[in-house]
Amino acid sequence: MSVLLYKRPDYVPKLPGPMSLTQIQIIDEKTHMSRTPFPPKLSFENIIQNKAPPPCSLQDFLEYLVYVSRDAETLQFWLWLQDYTQKFYADSPAEQALSPPWSAAETLQQTRDVPHQPPKSADKSRFGASGYNFEQGELLLAPSLDKPSFISGTTQTKRSSPYSTEDANEWAGLKRQSSSTQPHRYEVNRIISHYLAPDSPRELNLSPRTRAAVLDALQHTTHPSAFSPIRDIVESTLRARSHPNFIRWSIRNANEPRARFVLKVAATNIFMTVLMALFLTLSNASRWWRFACLPLLVLGIPVAIAAYKGICVFVHISQSRNLRPWEQFGDAAAFVKSVDNDDDDDDDAALSTGDAYSMSNRSSGRKSLFLDPFGPSNSYDHEPWVEAYRRKPWSQKVFTRNVRVRNETVRSLQKKIVVQSWLLGGVIGVSFTVLVLALPKAGVLGNRNPW
């Protein structure tokens, strides 16, 4: 791909309200025309299969969804569903026969008259506190429970007191008891209480109708087709929103404090250079003195453009990136340092899934739980590094330690952004200098020279 034609992925905003396949498809169509094709090594499939080295590995993707985007439950559920599907079809035909496939027609018939009100037998106060508006049939986040991320500025709802499978079925108005003889019934029940029940630890943001359709299907069978109402929604969300935003974020080599600092310094340089050019134009000084503006602008403008895109040109020279806030403390910092000092030069070597689990266990016991589909809530507000990072001096946040970017494809994209910034900055700097040189001496400042 040409340097001049490359465009980093656009940011895809989070959808309002519950996830809907129709809404996701509309946003995907709107952004498809302006979307730059991803390099094959950074494709969704490569990242999911853990074939991309850091900072685009599967563990990096999961950490981005936990710490920045705050919707990691979609990826955690989807990874479990892929594994579960393979495991189910590996069973004997006799076991599979106990859980027949579930068709879309049955789902439509069962959910045609799904009420928007909770069943009379349910305790309305229990489910009303979770933020569900049964009259309008949509999910409302309780403002008192919302907590903004100081890293990304996005919001995550704190959830505790997860409900059981029976609570979820009661919420959907389902009376039929599921069969315990079906294969993997215990595991499916855990998924219901972990991702589908209201206020579950990793609750998926589904509409009441979609949630009820899946719960009804899972009462009849444990066949993977029972998850079909949400399979496409979750996968489309990951492909159309999470993956492009992750690649856009991974290309950055500067943390937010560093990027803002460099941008402010560069902007100050540009402002002072413009003032100098104005002073020289209004003075009696020779117009050739205005040439001094050119190198200052050619230095300041590209640095500002790159910093606006999250690239620090000074960090880029060493082919490094700033450590993320959660990588700067404890066992994670020690592990990153050991990886950075590794003499292995095979930067594009693929990592197996086992390597990902090993990395997560060595870097942090908490992060290993992110790969566990039945781990705790994805909230990280009580992790030790959060308070430590808040107390960290501003100067140390700006000039934090760097780690080498081991992904050759990411380094190539960063280089394209830097080259584009220098080319654009050079054009603007030369154009401004030529314009200033063309202006006659005003002679307003200093002694007037009649000649």
C-alpha angles and dihedrals in degrees: 000000000000118000091229094051099046116112123181116235116279118242112259111209123225115265117249115244127356122350112270127183090218094054092046092050091050092052091044091054092048093052097037096082094051095039118110112223111255119241109259092245090058096046121131091250093052093051094046090049088049094239095130118086121228136325085035102041124126090259090053090050091051093047090051091053091047102043104027113019094029097210103098092139090082093060094040092052093044093051090050092049092052091051092044092051092054091046093050094052090048089064121098118272089248092058092045090053089064089065109045121197118273117228129214090238091061090049091052092048093048095048100039092101101029105155122231090214123079115253116271091242091058123091100247093202091060095056097032090063090061092069101254117148102206093182093060096030096230139112118258121189114225107239092214091060098044116108121187121223113242088208103050103012090232123126133242125189115231110234129189138154097052116211125233129244090264090054091052092049090047090052090053092046094245118152103175116104116227120240115258092202094069116104117264092005092142092052092048090050089053090052090051092052091043103044112007107039117091111266092008116159093257101021115180114229097243132154116252091249094052092044092050091048093055094044091051092049092049091053089063103037146003092215113132089241088072087074093054094106090064102025094082092041094054095043093047090050091052094047100039100039118005098047098047091046091048093052091047089052095044092056089064115096097185130071117232095263092050094046092049092047094051091045092052093047092049092046090051090051091051093047093050091047092053090050090051091050090050092049093050091048093051093045132074092249118124113272090235088073086070088072086080088075093065101071092042092053094042088055099041103042098053092045090052094047092049093046090052087059092048097259121126106201092205092056090043091060090067092044090240140122135213117263113257115246093255091050095058100074141057125341092347092062091049092050094048089051091052091050092047091053092049112121093213107122096188093108096168096048112134120244120221122227088252089056089054091054090046092051092049092049093049095044098046137341089219093056091052087063090061089068091049108092089209097045125124127280116304092238111126100180092113097047112120095238093061095067092037091055092047090055094046113113116255092241091056091050090054097043099038125153119281132222126203118261102237096185109093092197092055091048089052092052091047089051091053091052091049092048091048090051092051093047093048092043091050092051093049093044095050092045092051093047092050090050092051092047091053092058116094122236109275096197091206094130121058128002116336116241110213090202 
